[in-house]
Amino acid sequence: MRDLKQLKIKLSNIINEYNGINIDYIPTDSIVIEPWTRLKCQYGCSHYKKSLTCSPYPPKPSEMREIVKSYSQAILLEFHENFEIINNLVVEVENECAREGFYKAFGLGAGFCKFCKECNLEECLKPELARPSLSAVGVDIHKTIANNGYDILAYDEIEKTYLCYGLVLLD
């Protein structure tokens, strides 16, 4: 049941339903995890401490580094500046991976969670949808994408827009 070729076909069908999504398969040893990314959350993001998917609630970078070591590859999703779509897509891709036998699949989104109007900080009301943001767990997305041949600035000169990213860890 765990057929990567079959999974890639199914995921390309899902991706085709969205406009402007790029998908890539990257080795997990190219994922850079640094503690400074959480500073950007704490000092610069108005959603700090307001969502269970944002800092300081998700795993700390040291924990995430250990988690990533238990995976061999990741699916990198690239999209034009729309956190809501990328977060929906991360969950959709994670679920498809699990259906195809990649039971350890786990997604990481971009930005803050928008699935509830206000986050219940005691217990997530939509755990089947909510996923931590990359920066909240310490992923330096700029170094990670550069390690995989992408422009470190994550800016589309043609569209004049920043790109956002999601990851689905896969083994």
DRENLOGU-231676 format. One record per residue (C-alpha): z, y, x; residue number from 1. Coordinates in steps of 0.25 Angstrom, whole numbers, plus 5000, padded with zeros to 4 digits. Each point is the difference from the previous one (the first is absolute). Example, Ala and Ser with C-alpha at 12.3 -4.5 7.8 and 13.67 -1.06 7.14 Angstrom:
! residues 2
<node pz="5031" py="4982" px="5049" vokol="1"/>
<node pz="4998" py="5014" px="5006" vokol="2"/>
***
This chain:
! residues 171
<node pz="5000" py="5000" px="5000" vokol="1"/>
<node pz="5002" py="5010" px="5012" vokol="2"/>
<node pz="4986" py="5003" px="5003" vokol="3"/>
<node pz="4998" py="5013" px="5007" vokol="4"/>
<node pz="4985" py="5001" px="4997" vokol="5"/>
<node pz="5003" py="4998" px="4985" vokol="6"/>
<node pz="5011" py="5010" px="5000" vokol="7"/>
<node pz="4990" py="5010" px="5007" vokol="8"/>
<node pz="4990" py="4998" px="4989" vokol="9"/>
<node pz="5010" py="5002" px="4989" vokol="10"/>
<node pz="5006" py="5012" px="5007" vokol="11"/>
<node pz="4986" py="5006" px="5001" vokol="12"/>
<node pz="4998" py="4999" px="4985" vokol="13"/>
<node pz="5013" py="5007" px="4998" vokol="14"/>
<node pz="4997" py="5011" px="5010" vokol="15"/>
<node pz="4986" py="5002" px="4993" vokol="16"/>
<node pz="5007" py="5004" px="4988" vokol="17"/>
<node pz="5005" py="5012" px="5007" vokol="18"/>
<node pz="4992" py="5011" px="5006" vokol="19"/>
<node pz="5001" py="5004" px="5015" vokol="20"/>
<node pz="5010" py="4989" px="5004" vokol="21"/>
<node pz="4998" py="4994" px="5014" vokol="22"/>
<node pz="5007" py="4987" px="5003" vokol="23"/>
<node pz="5002" py="4994" px="5014" vokol="24"/>
<node pz="5008" py="4988" px="5005" vokol="25"/>
<node pz="5008" py="5003" px="5012" vokol="26"/>
<node pz="5010" py="4993" px="5009" vokol="27"/>
<node pz="5014" py="5003" px="4998" vokol="28"/>
<node pz="5003" py="5002" px="5015" vokol="29"/>
<node pz="4991" py="5013" px="4998" vokol="30"/>
<node pz="5010" py="5006" px="4990" vokol="31"/>
<node pz="5009" py="5010" px="5006" vokol="32"/>
<node pz="5014" py="5002" px="4995" vokol="33"/>
<node pz="5008" py="5012" px="5005" vokol="34"/>
<node pz="5013" py="5006" px="4995" vokol="35"/>
<node pz="4995" py="5015" px="5000" vokol="36"/>
<node pz="4991" py="4997" px="4988" vokol="37"/>
<node pz="5013" py="5001" px="4991" vokol="38"/>
<node pz="5003" py="5014" px="5005" vokol="39"/>
<node pz="4987" py="5004" px="4994" vokol="40"/>
<node pz="5006" py="4995" px="4987" vokol="41"/>
<node pz="5014" py="5006" px="5002" vokol="42"/>
<node pz="4995" py="5013" px="5004" vokol="43"/>
<node pz="4987" py="5004" px="4993" vokol="44"/>
<node pz="4999" py="4991" px="4988" vokol="45"/>
<node pz="5006" py="5005" px="4986" vokol="46"/>
<node pz="5001" py="4985" px="4996" vokol="47"/>
<node pz="5010" py="4996" px="5011" vokol="48"/>
<node pz="5012" py="4992" px="4993" vokol="49"/>
<node pz="4993" py="5001" px="4987" vokol="50"/>
<node pz="4993" py="4987" px="4999" vokol="51"/>
<node pz="5003" py="4986" px="5005" vokol="52"/>
<node pz="4987" py="4999" px="5007" vokol="53"/>
<node pz="5003" py="5012" px="5008" vokol="54"/>
<node pz="5010" py="5002" px="5012" vokol="55"/>
<node pz="5011" py="4997" px="5001" vokol="56"/>
<node pz="4999" py="4988" px="4991" vokol="57"/>
<node pz="4989" py="4991" px="5005" vokol="58"/>
<node pz="5002" py="4991" px="5013" vokol="59"/>
<node pz="5003" py="5008" px="5013" vokol="60"/>
<node pz="4989" py="5000" px="5011" vokol="61"/>
<node pz="5008" py="4990" px="5008" vokol="62"/>
<node pz="5001" py="4991" px="4988" vokol="63"/>
<node pz="4985" py="5002" px="4996" vokol="64"/>
<node pz="4996" py="4997" px="5015" vokol="65"/>
<node pz="5007" py="4986" px="4998" vokol="66"/>
<node pz="4993" py="4998" px="4986" vokol="67"/>
<node pz="4986" py="5003" px="5006" vokol="68"/>
<node pz="5002" py="4990" px="5011" vokol="69"/>
<node pz="5000" py="4989" px="4989" vokol="70"/>
<node pz="4986" py="5003" px="4996" vokol="71"/>
<node pz="4987" py="4998" px="5008" vokol="72"/>
<node pz="4991" py="5010" px="4993" vokol="73"/>
<node pz="4999" py="5012" px="4990" vokol="74"/>
<node pz="4990" py="5005" px="4991" vokol="75"/>
<node pz="4998" py="5015" px="5002" vokol="76"/>
<node pz="4996" py="5008" px="4988" vokol="77"/>
<node pz="4994" py="5014" px="5002" vokol="78"/>
<node pz="4998" py="5010" px="4989" vokol="79"/>
<node pz="4997" py="5015" px="4998" vokol="80"/>
<node pz="5013" py="5007" px="4997" vokol="81"/>
<node pz="5005" py="4993" px="4988" vokol="82"/>
<node pz="5014" py="4994" px="5001" vokol="83"/>
<node pz="5000" py="4995" px="4986" vokol="84"/>
<node pz="4987" py="4992" px="5001" vokol="85"/>
<node pz="5004" py="4994" px="5014" vokol="86"/>
<node pz="5014" py="4996" px="4995" vokol="87"/>
<node pz="4994" py="4993" px="4988" vokol="88"/>
<node pz="4989" py="4993" px="5009" vokol="89"/>
<node pz="5011" py="4996" px="5010" vokol="90"/>
<node pz="5007" py="4992" px="4989" vokol="91"/>
<node pz="4987" py="4994" px="4994" vokol="92"/>
<node pz="4995" py="4995" px="5014" vokol="93"/>
<node pz="5014" py="4995" px="5003" vokol="94"/>
<node pz="5000" py="4992" px="4987" vokol="95"/>
<node pz="4986" py="4995" px="5002" vokol="96"/>
<node pz="5004" py="4995" px="5014" vokol="97"/>
<node pz="5012" py="4993" px="4994" vokol="98"/>
<node pz="4991" py="4993" px="4989" vokol="99"/>
<node pz="4991" py="4995" px="5011" vokol="100"/>
<node pz="5012" py="4993" px="5007" vokol="101"/>
<node pz="5004" py="5011" px="5010" vokol="102"/>
<node pz="5014" py="5000" px="4994" vokol="103"/>
<node pz="5006" py="5009" px="5011" vokol="104"/>
<node pz="4991" py="5012" px="4996" vokol="105"/>
<node pz="5007" py="5013" px="4999" vokol="106"/>
<node pz="4995" py="5014" px="4998" vokol="107"/>
<node pz="5004" py="5013" px="5006" vokol="108"/>
<node pz="4995" py="5013" px="4993" vokol="109"/>
<node pz="4998" py="5014" px="5003" vokol="110"/>
<node pz="5009" py="5012" px="4995" vokol="111"/>
<node pz="5010" py="4999" px="4990" vokol="112"/>
<node pz="5001" py="4990" px="4988" vokol="113"/>
<node pz="4994" py="5006" px="4987" vokol="114"/>
<node pz="5002" py="4988" px="4991" vokol="115"/>
<node pz="5012" py="5006" px="4993" vokol="116"/>
<node pz="5002" py="5015" px="4996" vokol="117"/>
<node pz="5014" py="5000" px="5007" vokol="118"/>
<node pz="5005" py="4989" px="5009" vokol="119"/>
<node pz="5012" py="4992" px="4996" vokol="120"/>
<node pz="5007" py="5000" px="5014" vokol="121"/>
<node pz="5009" py="4988" px="4996" vokol="122"/>
<node pz="4989" py="4990" px="4997" vokol="123"/>
<node pz="4985" py="5001" px="5000" vokol="124"/>
<node pz="4995" py="4999" px="4986" vokol="125"/>
<node pz="4986" py="4996" px="5004" vokol="126"/>
<node pz="5002" py="4991" px="5012" vokol="127"/>
<node pz="4987" py="4993" px="4998" vokol="128"/>
<node pz="4993" py="5013" px="5002" vokol="129"/>
<node pz="5008" py="5008" px="5010" vokol="130"/>
<node pz="4998" py="4998" px="5015" vokol="131"/>
<node pz="5006" py="5008" px="5011" vokol="132"/>
<node pz="4991" py="5011" px="5007" vokol="133"/>
<node pz="4995" py="4997" px="5014" vokol="134"/>
<node pz="5007" py="5012" px="5006" vokol="135"/>
<node pz="5013" py="4996" px="4993" vokol="136"/>
<node pz="5001" py="4987" px="5008" vokol="137"/>
<node pz="4995" py="5006" px="5013" vokol="138"/>
<node pz="4985" py="4997" px="5000" vokol="139"/>
<node pz="4993" py="5011" px="5009" vokol="140"/>
<node pz="4987" py="4999" px="4992" vokol="141"/>
<node pz="4993" py="5009" px="5009" vokol="142"/>
<node pz="5002" py="4991" px="5013" vokol="143"/>
<node pz="4998" py="4988" px="4991" vokol="144"/>
<node pz="4986" py="5004" px="4995" vokol="145"/>
<node pz="4997" py="5005" px="5014" vokol="146"/>
<node pz="5003" py="4986" px="5006" vokol="147"/>
<node pz="4990" py="4995" px="4990" vokol="148"/>
<node pz="4988" py="5009" px="5003" vokol="149"/>
<node pz="5003" py="5011" px="4990" vokol="150"/>
<node pz="5001" py="5015" px="5002" vokol="151"/>
<node pz="5015" py="5003" px="5003" vokol="152"/>
<node pz="4999" py="5013" px="4992" vokol="153"/>
<node pz="4997" py="4992" px="4987" vokol="154"/>
<node pz="4991" py="5012" px="4995" vokol="155"/>
<node pz="4986" py="4998" px="4994" vokol="156"/>
<node pz="4991" py="5012" px="5005" vokol="157"/>
<node pz="4990" py="4998" px="4989" vokol="158"/>
<node pz="5009" py="4999" px="4988" vokol="159"/>
<node pz="5010" py="5010" px="5007" vokol="160"/>
<node pz="5011" py="4992" px="4996" vokol="161"/>
<node pz="5011" py="4992" px="5006" vokol="162"/>
<node pz="5000" py="4985" px="4999" vokol="163"/>
<node pz="5012" py="4992" px="4995" vokol="164"/>
<node pz="5003" py="4986" px="5004" vokol="165"/>
<node pz="5007" py="4987" px="4995" vokol="166"/>
<node pz="5003" py="4987" px="5007" vokol="167"/>
<node pz="5002" py="4986" px="4994" vokol="168"/>
<node pz="5007" py="4991" px="5010" vokol="169"/>
<node pz="4993" py="4986" px="5000" vokol="170"/>
<node pz="5003" py="4987" px="5007" vokol="171"/>
***
